Amino acid sequence: MSGNIEWAQRIAAIANTGLYYAQNHYDGDRYQQLLDIAAEMLASASQSDPAKIRALLNADDGYITPKVDVRGAVFKDGKVLLVREAGDGLWSLPGGWADVGDSPAAAVEREIREESGYQARAVKLMAVDDRNRRNRRSIFAVYKLFFLCDLIGGEARTSEESLAVDWFAPDKLPPLSQGRVTEAQMRRCFLHWRQPDLPTEFD
């Protein structure tokens, strides 16, 4: 199943890029057919509505590159800050999609503030992960940037995206939202917090 998703992602990327550069409507029609096939494959693999997947893929035009997801690890008294995601009721490091106009550091600092109420400063890029290799797969190719952040202020506050905010010890982590962060990724965050001189890891 995972192979089918990867193939469909690659077909969708080729089709969208082809649509962007197509010289005539014949080429455009062929690339659109490829995009429709990729949408059917992704819908089947994820048990989703093909029409919704097709709309998402059609909206992603131009030369297709991976999307960027930023996650921030903030620590206090040996515990890490997590938020309970409104989307699935599970827990994650605060974060989300990087916005156009934000630097990666500014994006993760904003996400922490918006989702948790706390203010933090990004001090180190711990890792760059390929979501397809490390997490539950998405219909899009995604690079995940994990930042070590210093707590500088604020107080716990939920948002439309977060149902709860809390601090957790490494041996008492709650059920995690696996598409956002895994147990292995959390262990790495604690390791980098304890040993901040460790080099950045990447796929």
C-alpha positions in Angstrom: 0.0 0.0 0.0 2.8 2.4 0.9 4.4 1.8 -2.5 1.1 2.7 -4.2 1.0 6.1 -2.4 4.5 6.9 -3.4 3.8 6.0 -7.0 0.7 8.1 -7.0 2.5 11.1 -5.5 5.2 10.9 -8.2 2.6 10.5 -11.0 0.6 13.5 -9.6 3.8 15.6 -9.4 4.8 14.8 -13.0 1.2 15.4 -14.2 0.9 18.8 -12.4 4.3 19.9 -13.6 3.3 18.8 -17.2 0.0 20.7 -17.0 1.9 23.8 -16.0 4.4 23.6 -18.9 2.0 22.0 -21.5 2.4 23.6 -25.0 -1.0 22.6 -26.3 -4.4 21.3 -25.1 -3.5 17.7 -26.3 -0.6 17.5 -23.9 -2.8 19.2 -21.3 -5.5 16.5 -21.7 -2.9 13.7 -21.3 -1.4 15.2 -18.2 -4.9 15.8 -16.8 -5.7 12.1 -17.4 -2.5 11.2 -15.4 -3.6 13.5 -12.6 -7.0 11.8 -12.5 -5.4 8.4 -12.3 -3.2 9.6 -9.5 -6.2 10.9 -7.6 -8.0 7.6 -8.0 -4.9 5.7 -6.6 -4.6 8.1 -3.6 -8.3 8.0 -2.9 -8.2 4.2 -2.9 -5.1 4.0 -0.7 -6.5 6.5 1.8 -10.2 5.5 1.6 -11.1 9.1 0.7 -13.5 10.7 -1.8 -11.8 10.7 -5.2 -13.5 14.1 -6.1 -11.9 15.7 -3.0 -8.5 14.3 -3.8 -8.8 15.4 -7.4 -9.7 18.9 -6.3 -6.7 19.1 -4.0 -4.3 17.9 -6.7 -5.8 20.3 -9.3 -5.3 23.2 -6.9 -1.6 22.4 -6.5 -0.3 23.8 -9.8 3.1 24.9 -11.1 6.3 22.9 -10.6 5.5 20.5 -7.8 7.8 20.4 -4.8 7.4 18.9 -1.3 5.4 20.9 1.2 7.1 22.1 4.4 5.8 21.2 7.9 7.5 22.8 10.9 7.4 21.4 14.5 8.8 23.0 17.6 10.1 21.2 20.7 9.9 23.4 23.8 11.1 22.1 27.2 10.5 23.1 30.8 11.6 21.2 33.9 12.5 18.2 31.9 9.1 18.0 30.1 8.2 18.8 26.5 5.3 21.0 25.4 2.6 19.1 23.5 -0.8 20.1 22.1 -3.8 17.9 21.6 -4.8 18.2 18.0 -8.4 19.1 17.2 -8.2 17.1 14.0 -7.7 13.7 15.5 -7.8 14.2 19.3 -4.2 13.0 19.6 -1.0 14.8 20.8 1.8 16.5 18.9 4.5 19.0 19.0 3.0 22.4 18.1 3.5 23.1 14.4 1.9 23.0 11.0 2.5 24.2 7.4 5.0 27.0 6.8 3.4 30.1 5.3 4.7 32.0 2.4 6.5 35.1 3.7 7.6 33.4 6.9 11.2 32.1 7.5 11.2 28.5 8.8 12.1 29.8 12.3 9.4 32.5 12.2 6.9 29.8 11.1 7.5 27.5 14.0 7.5 30.3 16.5 4.1 31.5 15.2 2.7 28.0 15.3 3.8 27.5 18.9 2.2 30.8 19.9 -1.0 30.1 18.0 -1.5 26.5 19.1 -0.3 26.6 22.7 -0.3 30.3 23.9 3.4 30.1 24.7 6.1 32.3 23.2 9.3 30.5 22.1 12.4 31.2 20.1 13.8 28.7 17.6 17.5 28.1 18.5 18.4 24.9 16.5 17.3 22.9 13.6 17.4 19.4 14.9 16.2 17.4 11.9 14.7 17.4 8.4 12.6 14.3 7.8 10.9 13.0 4.7 7.4 12.3 6.0 7.0 9.3 3.7 10.0 7.6 5.4 9.2 8.5 9.0 5.5 9.2 9.5 2.0 8.2 8.3 1.9 9.0 4.6 0.1 12.0 3.1 -1.3 12.5 -0.3 1.4 15.2 -0.7 5.2 14.8 -0.4 6.2 16.6 2.8 9.5 17.6 4.4 9.2 18.0 8.2 11.5 20.5 10.0 12.0 19.9 13.7 13.3 22.9 15.8 14.6 23.0 19.3 13.1 26.1 20.9 13.6 28.2 24.1 10.6 29.1 26.1 10.5 32.9 26.5 6.9 33.7 27.8 3.2 33.2 27.5 0.8 30.8 29.1 -1.2 27.8 28.1 -4.1 28.6 25.8 -6.0 26.4 23.4 -7.1 27.5 19.9 -9.3 26.3 17.0 -6.5 23.7 16.2 -5.7 22.6 19.8 -8.0 21.0 22.3 -5.5 21.0 25.2 -2.0 22.1 26.1 0.3 20.3 28.5 3.9 19.3 29.4 5.0 15.7 29.4 8.0 13.7 30.7 9.8 11.4 28.2 8.4 8.3 29.9 4.9 9.5 30.1 4.0 10.7 26.6 0.3 10.6 25.6 -1.0 8.9 22.4 0.7 10.7 19.5 -0.7 11.9 16.2 1.6 9.7 14.1 1.3 11.8 10.9 2.7 14.8 12.9 5.2 13.2 15.2 6.3 9.6 16.2 7.8 8.2 19.3 11.1 7.9 17.6 11.0 11.6 16.6 10.1 12.5 20.2 13.0 10.5 21.6 15.3 12.4 19.2 13.9 15.8 20.5 14.7 14.8 24.1 18.2 13.7 23.0 18.9 17.0 21.2 17.6 19.0 24.2 20.0 17.1 26.5 22.9 17.3 24.0 22.4 20.6 22.1 25.8 20.2 20.3 24.5 17.2 18.3 24.5 17.9 14.5 21.3 18.3 12.6 19.9 15.0 11.3 18.4 14.7 7.8 17.1 12.1 5.3 
